[in-house]
Amino acid sequence: MRFPHRETVERLRQEYPAGCRVELLHMDDPQAPPIGTLGTVKGVDDSGSIMVAWDTGGSLHVLYGVDECRRVGE
């Protein structure tokens, strides 16, 4: 996995601040919550992964360049 540029990570942190809500669109993991699951962002790590506390109780990260989510509840 290639790490994103620092500017990309900062943009992701602006777009997905801690406390915002997201909906899972795609996750390439057998333990992934179902598509459409909602969660609360806990932060974005240095690899650009969005750290999410899913409403289903899990906490799998949305991996930069692999998985996909979108902000909801604006």
N, C-alpha and C positions, 0 to 999 in steps of 0.2 A: 504494500500500500504506500502510495506517495503522500507525503504531508502537504497540505495546501500552504500557500504563501501566507505570511503574517497578516497581510491586508485582507485576505479572504476570511481568515479566522475572526478578525475584528468586525468585518461586515456581518458574519453569521451571529456574532455576539450582539450586534445592534438589532438584527432582524429577529432574533430569538432570545430576548432577555429573560432572566430568571423570573418565574411567575407567570409567563404567558402560556396560553393553552395551544396545544397542537393536536392534529388528527393524523394518524398513521396512514400513509398511502401505499407504501411498499417497504418490506423488510426482508432481507435475504438471510433468514435465520430460522431453523426449525422450531425454536422456542419463542418465536415472535408472537405478540398478541395479534388478534384478528385485524385485518384491514378495517379502517374506520374507527379503531379504538382511540379514545381521547386520553390526553395526559397533560401534566404540568411540567414545563421546562425548569430544570434545576441549574442549568448553565451550559456553556459550550467549552469543551476542553481544548487543549493546545493542538490536537489533531483535527479539529473542526467537527468532532462528533457532538451531537446535541444530546445532553444528558436529560432523560425524561423519566418522571415517576408516572407510570401508566395507571389509569383508573382501575385496571384489572389487578393491580398489586405488583406488577413486575417493574423492572427498572433498566431494561435493555436500552443502550444508546442507539440513536439514529446515526449510523456511520456516514461520514462525509464521502460523497461520490459513489455510495453503494445503496443506501436506503433513502427513503423519501417521506417527508411529512410536510404539513402546511399549517400555518397559524390559523386559529379560529377564534371567534368571539370578540372581534374588534368592535 
